[in-house]
Amino acid sequence: MTHPPQIKIPATYMRGGTSKGVFFRLQDLPQPAQLPGAARDALLLRVIGSPDPYGKQIDGMGGATSSTSKAVILSRSSKEGHDVDYLFGQVAIDKAFVDWSGNCGNLSAAVGSFAISSGMLDPALIPDNGIATVRIWQANIGKTIIAHVPITGGEVQETGEFALDGVTFPAAEVQLEFMDPAAEEGEGGSMFPTGNLIDDLDVPGIGTFKATMINAGIPTIFLNAADIGYTGTELQDAINSDPAALARFETIRAHGAVRMGLIKHVAEAAKLQHTPKVAFVAPPAAYVSSSGKEVSTIDTDLLVRAMSMGKLHHAMMGTAAVAIGTAAAIPGTLVNLAAGGGSPNAVRFGHPSGTLRVGAQATFSNGEWSVKKAIMSRSARVLMEGWVRVPGDAF
């Protein structure tokens, strides 16, 4: 019996924020995978090493967590006023499934750098020294992201002194602007799909909880930590080692997805793993982060813990940070109340790895809330570049 040889595909392995992923130029993908569909999904699953019943992704580039099981496809933008089109795939670990329903805010930090280094930008837009502004069209959700990428000697600067909790080593700072991050009518509903800042979310067999359900950055269901038996200071093991807790969160997520209009029946949630997110909030409190760093009460405006792909995230998803900043800016949401109320233009929240600052400015007009943009800083770095190899019959 003969077996096809492996093929090699140009690829770059990058860290963006607190995530890692495999980056491709659309033109470098095999022809069948240049279009959305089964061939593309099969290729990315094989690249990342899924589905893996062992949950380790040993035979692929994935790192066996939601933060490291990701793929990005970039191309020169077809959208007027933009430089690059950015498509993100969240690859399931134990299932043959790629979720294209949302963005990755962390990997967004690496998109501008990759686009510049890959020759996707007009050279006239890249200074010899300074900041290159890259206008990104986020194709999954139809939104604009503006990345401000540091340039030294005409090349992307990756090293620096910017520290990001959840990332071990410092690097160069990349500022991101998520423009008009909230959903609008005709784009999957409004910022608050239920029409309310706070709802009573009934979850059969578990309980009824106060919830803020917001579609900004990524659809997110915010709960009060105390209402579900937590303090908001939990680290990963407190949640991820508890199968019953994980099952409860997934059930809450499924019922919240129905209330938000993302799905019609709870059973459909299994095919929409990346969205919505579930997060729980609490007022500031002292705790020790996963790295041993002490976070004091005065270091944060509130505490937030978020679930991603069925597990408590080790830090915070970038898109969820946008949702946090947006909800915090709107008086009366659970996030805003946990942060002490008022109308803050920015908040610093505590997560399992430390703290993060995110800014957003909300306005209320004609009975609707809107947010022009959310801003935060991340960093990005190329980890490896060259070719990724997959068996020739993998897709």
Residue, then its C-alpha position, 0 to 999 in steps of 0.5 A: m500500500t502506498h501513502p502520499p508524501q507530506i506537502k509543505i505550506p509556507a507558514t509563520y508561528m506567532r504569538g499575539g497577546t496571550s495566544k499563539g497561532v499559525f499564520f498563513r497568506l491566503q495565496d500560499l494555501p493549497q488551491p482547494a483550501q483557498l476557499p471556505g469549506a471542508a477542504r480548508d477546515a480539514l487542512l487547518l485541523r491537520v496543521i493544528g493536530s485535531p481532533d485529538p482524543y488524547g487532548k494534547q495535539i501532539d501531532g500538530m502545531g496546537g498547544a492543547t489549550s484554547s489559547t494555542s489552538k488557532a489559525v489565521i489567514l491573511s490577504r490583501s484587503s478587498k475592503e475599501g480603506h483597509d490594508v489587509d483582510y484577517l480571517f480567524g479560525q478557532v480549532a477545536i482540540d478534541k473535535a473535527f471542528v473549526d469555529w469561524s464565528g468570532n475574532c481573536g483579539n489577542l492574535s489581532a496584535a500580530v496581524g499588522s506585524f505579519a502583514i508588514s513582514s509578508g509584504m502586504l502593505d504599500p511600502a510608502l505606509i511603512p516609516d524607516n523609524g516610527i509607527a506603521t498604522v495598519r487598517i485591518w478588516q476583521a472578516n469573521i465579524g465585519k469590523t475594523i481594527i487599527a493596529h499601531v506597529p512599531i518600526t525600527g530600520g524599516e522592519v517590524q520591531e518585536t523586542g521591547e520593554f512592554a510587559l503583558d501579564g500572562v506573557t513571560f517576556p517583555a516585547a514591543e507594544v502594539q496598540l489596537e483600536f477596535m472600531d465600532p466594536a458592538a454589533e449593530e442592527g443587521e449584524g447579528g442584533s444590537m449591542f444588547p440583544t435582549g434590549n436590557l442591560i441586565d436580564d434574569l437568565d433562567v437555566p433549567g436545573i441550575g438556577t436563575f441568574k442576573a446577567t448582562m448579555i452584550n455583543a461587543g468585541i465578542p458576544t459575552i454573558f456576564l454573571n456576578a461571581a457571588d451568584i454562582g458561588y465564586t469570589g472572582t479571585e479564582l485561578q484556572d485549577a479551581i474551575n478546570s479541575d471541576p467537571a461539574a463546574l465546567a458542565r454548569f458553565e456550558t449549560i449556562r452558555a447554551h441557554g445564554a446563546v439562545r437568549m442572545g439570538l445566536i442559536k435557536h436551541v441549546a443543542e446547537a451550542a456544541k457547534l458554536q464553541h467559540t461564541p458566546k463567552v461566559a465571564f463572571v465579575a466581582p469587585p476588587a479583591a486581593y489575590v495571588s496570580s498564577s505567576g505568583k504576582e500579588v494583585s492588591t485591591i487598589d490594583t484593579d477596578l474589578l475582577v473578571r474571569a472568563m471561560s473559553m472553549g469550555k475552560l477557564h482562560h489563563a488570562m483574558m481573551g482580547t475580544a472579551a476584554v473589549a466586551i469588558g471595557t464596553a460594558a464597564a463604560i455603560p452605567g447599570t451593567l453588571v460589569n459597570l456595577a462591579a467596577g463601582g458604577g459611574s461612566p469610566n472611560a477605562v478600567r483595569f481588571g484583574h484576571p488569573s495572570g494579573t491585570l489588564r487595562v482597556g478603554a472605551q467611551a460609550t454614548f447614549s443617543n436615540g435610546e441606544w448605546s454606542v461605542k466608537k472604539a475600544i483601545m488596549s495594548r498587546s504585543a506580538r512576536v514571530l516564534m518560527e517561520g518557514w513551512v508547516r508540513v501535512p500529509g498530502d491526503a489531509f484535505 
